[in-house]
Amino acid sequence: MPLLEISHLKLDFVSGTYGARALDDVSLTVEAGETVCLVGESGCGKSITALSIARLLPEPPAQYGGGRILLDGCDILNASKRELVRIRGGVASYVFQDPATALNPVIPVGKQIRESLRLHRPEQATQREVIRLLKLVGIAAPESRAGSYPFQMSGGMQQRVMIAMALASQPKLLIADEPTTALDVTTQAQILDLLRELKDRLGMSMLLITHNLGIVAGIADRVAVMYAGQIVELSPARELLEAPRHPYTRALLASVPKLSGNGHRLAAIPGAVPKAGDFPAGCRFAPRCARARRECSESIPSLLEIEPKRWVRCPYWK
């Protein structure tokens, strides 16, 4: 049984009599010890999917319209408040993309880590454990840094503190939502290396959300590509990078800068991701797709298993 199983999830944002569907028939699994990357442009629904896993979206306006989320055997959509408190942090921990806004600016970072320990491992809520966690994520001089405030740290160090807080509860699933977006390129590589090392050392599963297919090769076991609230391709990472099937995945890979320096302009995907509630009829990528046919705008394509462990939401993928 997978550690995380999302089946045919539907989610709307409702305001008065108006409702906009943000997630539509999303299905995804994460096995124990596995790293899955959820990839797509901004506005595709990646973060909403991640927040839904522990029901962190405010209800209302969020309203689940169907489907199921099973996390470590717990039926999340029917869970009690007490069960959700156990799940949040205890089973699934989050690392968000901007540590400067996720950390409390007026509380020392060591005290913030200890708060997480008190909630999930009260017997280990000690200064010694705080220092161990800071050392685990590669922060130099952890004894003194535990008393620092977030503004006294660089962006990379703040993100390491966020990772330490996420690991304090010893979660089974680490959900990293664009954890390197606010960082420079060198620090991005360091944080990704750290996440990979900690995941292997601690035996966790990881769901990594990103808009950058360029970082997938070195970290992912499988990749789910998302567009306009739907999974459009799901595949083992190597196969997807070597032979993408969905036109959207191909377009994303074509837009990744190459190091060959041939002087050609970067490929771009025309248009923009449609907003929730304003999705086109039929295939949602059709208005931007160079391969679109008349039939594409007539019905929503199903997610088809075209090869073992490879799924594509396009009947014209060949």
Backbone torsions as a table, in degrees:
resi	resn	phi	psi	omega
1	MET	NA	129.6	-179.7
2	PRO	-62.6	152.2	174.7
3	LEU	-64.4	-41.8	177.3
4	LEU	-125.4	129.8	177.0
5	GLU	-135.2	111.7	174.9
6	ILE	-103.8	124.2	-175.2
7	SER	-125.5	117.1	171.8
8	HIS	49.2	43.9	-176.5
9	LEU	-72.8	132.9	174.5
10	LYS	-125.8	135.6	-179.3
11	LEU	-141.8	132.6	178.6
12	ASP	-116.9	153.6	167.2
13	PHE	-108.1	120.8	-172.0
14	VAL	-116.1	134.0	175.0
15	SER	-138.6	108.3	-176.3
16	GLY	64.8	-122.6	179.0
17	THR	-94.9	-1.2	-177.7
18	TYR	-98.6	135.0	176.9
19	GLY	-133.7	139.2	178.4
20	ALA	-124.6	124.0	-179.6
21	ARG	-80.1	119.8	-178.8
22	ALA	-97.2	-35.5	177.1
23	LEU	-124.0	135.0	-174.9
24	ASP	-137.8	105.7	175.5
25	ASP	62.5	47.5	179.5
26	VAL	-86.9	124.0	176.4
27	SER	-128.1	131.2	-175.3
28	LEU	-160.4	142.7	175.3
29	THR	-127.3	153.2	171.1
30	VAL	-132.2	119.9	-179.9
31	GLU	-82.9	162.8	176.3
32	ALA	-60.0	129.5	178.4
33	GLY	78.4	5.6	-175.2
34	GLU	-99.2	151.1	171.9
35	THR	-113.2	121.1	178.1
36	VAL	-116.2	131.8	175.3
37	CYS	-101.6	130.6	174.7
38	LEU	-105.6	115.2	-167.2
39	VAL	-120.7	147.1	175.2
40	GLY	163.8	166.9	178.3
41	GLU	-66.5	164.0	174.5
42	SER	-60.2	135.6	-179.9
43	GLY	93.6	2.4	-178.5
44	CYS	-79.2	-19.8	-178.5
45	GLY	111.0	11.3	-177.1
46	LYS	-64.1	-51.4	-177.5
47	SER	-67.1	-35.9	177.7
48	ILE	-63.2	-40.8	175.8
49	THR	-60.1	-45.7	-178.5
50	ALA	-62.8	-44.7	-179.0
51	LEU	-68.3	-28.3	179.1
52	SER	-67.0	-26.5	-175.2
53	ILE	-58.1	-38.1	178.0
54	ALA	-112.4	17.0	-179.6
55	ARG	50.9	54.9	179.2
56	LEU	-91.8	-7.3	177.3
57	LEU	-77.6	138.1	178.6
58	PRO	-65.2	135.0	-178.7
59	GLU	-120.9	109.8	-8.3
60	PRO	-73.0	171.0	12.1
61	PRO	-82.0	-16.7	179.4
62	ALA	-67.9	139.5	-179.8
63	GLN	-144.7	118.8	-179.2
64	TYR	-78.5	124.8	-174.7
65	GLY	-103.2	8.2	178.7
66	GLY	149.5	170.0	-179.8
67	GLY	94.9	-170.2	-175.5
68	ARG	-150.3	145.0	172.4
69	ILE	-126.5	116.5	175.0
70	LEU	-110.4	122.4	179.3
71	LEU	-127.6	113.4	-178.7
72	ASP	54.3	38.1	178.4
73	GLY	84.8	-4.9	-178.9
74	CYS	-94.8	130.1	176.6
75	ASP	-79.8	97.3	-170.4
76	ILE	-62.0	-41.8	-175.1
77	LEU	-69.6	-17.5	177.7
78	ASN	-115.1	13.8	-175.7
79	ALA	-77.3	149.7	175.2
80	SER	-78.0	168.5	178.8
81	LYS	-60.8	-38.4	179.8
82	ARG	-65.0	-40.8	178.4
83	GLU	-65.9	-38.5	179.8
84	LEU	-67.2	-35.7	176.3
85	VAL	-61.3	-40.0	178.1
86	ARG	-67.2	-39.6	-177.1
87	ILE	-69.5	-44.7	-176.0
88	ARG	-69.9	106.8	-176.9
89	GLY	93.8	-45.8	-178.0
90	GLY	-70.5	-38.0	178.7
91	VAL	-110.3	-44.4	-179.9
92	ALA	-123.1	124.9	177.2
93	SER	-116.3	151.7	-175.5
94	TYR	-114.9	142.9	167.2
95	VAL	-120.5	116.7	-174.8
96	PHE	-93.1	167.1	-168.4
97	GLN	-76.3	-25.6	-177.5
98	ASP	-122.3	94.6	-177.2
99	PRO	-63.3	-25.1	-178.5
100	ALA	-64.3	-29.7	178.6
101	THR	-97.2	-19.4	-179.3
102	ALA	-82.1	-29.1	179.1
103	LEU	-87.2	146.9	176.2
104	ASN	-76.3	121.0	-173.4
105	PRO	-71.5	-15.6	-174.3
106	VAL	-109.3	11.7	178.9
107	ILE	-124.6	131.6	177.9
108	PRO	-56.4	147.3	-173.8
109	VAL	-63.9	-34.5	178.5
110	GLY	-62.2	-38.7	178.8
111	LYS	-67.8	-34.2	178.0
112	GLN	-68.7	-38.0	176.6
113	ILE	-66.8	-40.3	-179.6
114	ARG	-64.5	-32.3	177.3
115	GLU	-62.1	-40.6	176.7
116	SER	-64.6	-38.7	177.7
117	LEU	-64.4	-41.4	-179.5
118	ARG	-61.5	-35.3	-177.7
119	LEU	-72.3	-37.9	-169.7
120	HIS	-118.4	-24.5	177.7
121	ARG	-140.3	65.9	-172.2
122	PRO	-57.8	-29.8	-179.4
123	GLU	-69.9	-15.8	-179.6
124	GLN	-109.4	13.7	-177.3
125	ALA	-79.5	66.4	-176.6
126	THR	-122.9	161.2	177.1
127	GLN	-63.7	-33.4	179.3
128	ARG	-61.9	-42.1	180.0
129	GLU	-70.2	-37.1	176.3
130	VAL	-59.3	-45.9	-179.7
131	ILE	-64.5	-39.4	178.6
132	ARG	-61.4	-41.8	-179.4
133	LEU	-67.3	-41.2	177.5
134	LEU	-63.7	-39.2	177.3
135	LYS	-67.2	-36.7	-179.5
136	LEU	-60.2	-37.1	-178.1
137	VAL	-92.4	11.0	170.5
138	GLY	84.8	25.1	177.3
139	ILE	-89.4	123.1	-179.8
140	ALA	-71.9	151.1	-179.7
141	ALA	48.7	56.4	-175.0
142	PRO	-62.2	-27.2	-179.1
143	GLU	-61.6	-41.2	179.5
144	SER	-84.2	-34.9	-178.1
145	ARG	-67.1	-24.2	178.6
146	ALA	-60.8	-26.0	179.4
147	GLY	-92.5	1.5	-178.6
148	SER	-80.3	153.5	172.7
149	TYR	-92.2	155.7	-177.6
150	PRO	-53.7	-38.4	-177.0
151	PHE	-67.6	-14.2	178.0
152	GLN	-88.1	5.0	-177.3
153	MET	-120.5	153.9	174.3
154	SER	-72.4	167.9	178.3
155	GLY	-59.7	-39.3	179.1
156	GLY	-65.3	-41.0	178.2
157	MET	-67.6	-39.1	177.0
158	GLN	-60.3	-41.4	179.7
159	GLN	-66.8	-34.8	175.6
160	ARG	-64.5	-36.8	175.4
161	VAL	-63.5	-43.0	177.5
162	MET	-58.8	-41.2	178.9
163	ILE	-65.9	-40.3	177.4
164	ALA	-60.8	-42.2	177.9
165	MET	-63.3	-40.3	179.7
166	ALA	-65.9	-34.6	-178.0
167	LEU	-82.9	-13.4	-175.5
168	ALA	-58.6	-33.2	-177.6
169	SER	-88.3	1.2	-178.1
170	GLN	54.5	59.9	-176.3
171	PRO	-72.9	159.2	173.4
172	LYS	-86.4	-27.2	-178.7
173	LEU	-128.8	125.2	175.2
174	LEU	-105.0	121.9	-179.7
175	ILE	-107.3	110.3	-177.3
176	ALA	-108.0	109.5	-175.2
177	ASP	-98.5	100.9	-179.0
178	GLU	48.3	54.7	-171.2
179	PRO	-70.7	-8.8	-177.3
180	THR	-117.4	5.7	-173.9
181	THR	-59.7	-41.6	-174.1
182	ALA	-87.7	10.4	-173.0
183	LEU	-113.0	157.9	175.7
184	ASP	-72.6	167.0	-171.1
185	VAL	-60.3	-43.8	-179.0
186	THR	-63.4	-44.5	179.8
187	THR	-67.6	-35.0	175.5
188	GLN	-55.1	-48.0	-179.1
189	ALA	-62.5	-39.0	179.4
190	GLN	-65.1	-42.5	-179.4
191	ILE	-66.6	-41.4	178.3
192	LEU	-64.1	-41.6	176.4
193	ASP	-62.1	-40.0	179.2
194	LEU	-64.1	-45.5	179.6
195	LEU	-61.5	-43.0	179.5
196	ARG	-62.7	-44.8	-179.2
197	GLU	-64.9	-44.6	-178.0
198	LEU	-68.2	-38.2	178.5
199	LYS	-60.8	-44.0	179.7
200	ASP	-70.2	-41.6	-176.9
201	ARG	-67.4	-39.5	-174.7
202	LEU	-95.0	-6.9	177.2
203	GLY	71.4	28.0	179.9
204	MET	-84.2	166.8	162.9
205	SER	-96.6	158.8	-179.6
206	MET	-142.5	134.6	170.2
207	LEU	-112.0	111.2	-176.9
208	LEU	-106.1	121.9	-179.2
209	ILE	-102.5	130.2	-177.5
210	THR	-155.8	157.5	171.5
211	HIS	-102.2	1.2	-172.4
212	ASN	-110.4	103.1	178.2
213	LEU	-66.8	-16.4	-178.6
214	GLY	-66.5	-21.9	-178.3
215	ILE	-95.3	-2.6	-172.7
216	VAL	-71.0	-39.4	-170.7
217	ALA	-56.7	-38.9	-173.8
218	GLY	-87.2	-1.5	-172.8
219	ILE	-134.5	-25.9	-169.3
220	ALA	-94.0	143.1	166.6
221	ASP	-87.6	-42.4	176.4
222	ARG	-134.5	158.9	-179.3
223	VAL	-129.6	133.6	171.7
224	ALA	-114.2	123.2	179.5
225	VAL	-99.2	129.0	-174.1
226	MET	-117.0	141.0	176.5
227	TYR	-147.4	126.8	174.8
228	ALA	49.9	47.2	174.1
229	GLY	80.7	9.6	179.9
230	GLN	-132.5	149.5	168.5
231	ILE	-78.9	123.0	-178.6
232	VAL	-105.8	-18.7	174.6
233	GLU	-154.4	139.2	179.5
234	LEU	-138.6	124.3	-170.9
235	SER	-161.3	155.6	166.4
236	PRO	-56.3	145.1	-170.6
237	ALA	-59.7	-46.8	-175.7
238	ARG	-62.5	-45.3	-179.2
239	GLU	-62.9	-39.8	-179.6
240	LEU	-66.0	-41.8	-178.3
241	LEU	-71.2	-33.6	-179.6
242	GLU	-80.9	-33.7	-176.5
243	ALA	-146.6	74.2	178.1
244	PRO	-64.1	146.0	-175.2
245	ARG	-107.8	-42.8	-177.5
246	HIS	-77.0	140.9	179.1
247	PRO	-55.7	-32.6	178.8
248	TYR	-68.5	-43.1	177.7
249	THR	-61.6	-41.7	178.0
250	ARG	-61.6	-41.0	179.8
251	ALA	-67.1	-39.2	177.6
252	LEU	-62.5	-44.5	-179.7
253	LEU	-67.3	-35.9	179.8
254	ALA	-67.0	-24.2	-178.2
255	SER	-87.2	-4.4	178.2
256	VAL	-73.9	126.8	-179.7
257	PRO	-60.1	139.9	178.2
258	LYS	-101.6	155.5	179.8
259	LEU	-92.2	3.0	-175.5
260	SER	-69.9	-24.8	177.9
261	GLY	64.2	41.1	-177.7
262	ASN	-83.3	-1.5	176.0
263	GLY	82.5	0.8	179.9
264	HIS	-77.3	150.6	175.7
265	ARG	-68.5	148.3	176.8
266	LEU	-66.5	141.6	176.1
267	ALA	-71.3	144.2	-179.7
268	ALA	-131.6	149.5	176.1
269	ILE	-93.4	120.1	-178.5
270	PRO	-65.3	153.9	176.7
271	GLY	76.8	-163.0	-177.1
272	ALA	-143.9	162.2	176.8
273	VAL	-63.6	127.9	179.3
274	PRO	-66.7	150.0	180.0
275	LYS	-77.3	152.7	175.4
276	ALA	-57.6	134.9	-177.1
277	GLY	90.4	-8.9	-179.6
278	ASP	-128.3	31.4	-180.0
279	PHE	-71.7	141.3	178.0
280	PRO	-70.8	160.4	175.9
281	ALA	-69.1	152.6	178.9
282	GLY	73.1	-143.5	178.8
283	CYS	-67.7	127.9	-175.1
284	ARG	-74.7	-17.4	178.1
285	PHE	-92.1	-10.4	-174.2
286	ALA	-52.3	-43.6	-179.3
287	PRO	-61.4	-18.1	-178.8
288	ARG	-111.0	0.8	-169.3
289	CYS	-95.2	128.7	178.5
290	ALA	-71.8	-17.6	-178.3
291	ARG	-100.0	4.8	-173.1
292	ALA	-61.7	142.5	175.3
293	ARG	-118.3	171.6	-179.0
294	ARG	-59.0	-37.9	-177.1
295	GLU	-65.3	-21.8	-175.5
296	CYS	-65.2	-27.4	-178.2
297	SER	-92.9	6.6	-175.5
298	GLU	-99.9	-29.5	-179.1
299	SER	-150.6	149.5	179.0
300	ILE	-74.7	122.2	-179.3
301	PRO	-69.4	148.1	177.1
302	SER	-84.9	160.6	174.8
303	LEU	-82.2	111.4	-172.9
304	LEU	-102.9	137.8	173.0
305	GLU	-86.2	103.6	-174.5
306	ILE	-90.3	-22.5	176.8
307	GLU	-149.5	164.1	175.3
308	PRO	-55.0	124.1	177.4
309	LYS	70.4	12.6	177.9
310	ARG	-123.5	125.2	-176.9
311	TRP	-126.4	138.2	-178.4
312	VAL	-139.5	136.2	177.6
313	ARG	-97.7	64.6	178.9
314	CYS	-164.4	120.6	178.4
315	PRO	-75.4	-10.5	-177.1
316	TYR	-113.9	38.8	-174.7
317	TRP	-74.1	-19.8	-175.8
318	LYS	-70.8	NA	NA
